[in-house]
Amino acid sequence: MTEPSKTKTGLADDVKAHTVLLTLGSNIKPEENIFKALESLDRSLAVKAVSGIYEAEPVGAPGTPKFLNAAVRIETTLPPNTLKYEILRPLENELGRVRGVDPNSPRTIDIDIAAVEDLVLTEDDIGFELPDPGITEHAHLALPLRDAAPDFWHPVANASLDEIGRCFIKAPGIHKRKDLMWQPP
């Protein structure tokens, strides 16, 4: 029996669904836009789990409004580039996302691919890094991802998202919004 061949994305050529973790953030009408994004993702992808919603101070942009952040675990056969540029970017655009020069500027919605199975890819490979290096650096990524996929193994940190997230439980400037919970329609 031969192994399936691998594409440049690192995924096998077969059509097996892959576990993908997405992170969401909004600080322009965040309560409205986070829920609109979650509803759109649920309509267009196989959503398997959604995190709690966290309120966090902005990173790298003091004085801008606080963010609401969440994470979603999906199953998809799409390669990362297709998912990012044919599904997620159009969804961001639909929700009014404007990309400026400042990567830390306020935004209606930001949806990023945080990890795809055990793939480790560089910006040279696909135009962005997988897994997202911010997972081990920022509470606004680590805590929601821990909620959505605690057993997911981070191939670079060599730790589960539960273990990584526990390092951020007492991080300043972030808390879970117990008054905000997404329920699928």
ABEGO torsion letter per residue (X at the ends): XBBBBBBAAGBBABABBBBBBBBBBBABGAAAAAAAAAAAAAAABBBABBBBBBBBBBBGBBGBBBBBBBBBBBBBABBAAAAAAAAAAAAAAAAGBBBBABAABBBABBBBBABBEABBBBAAAAGBBOBBAAAAABAAAAAAAAAABAABBBAAAGBBAAAAAAAAAABBGBBBBAABBBBBX
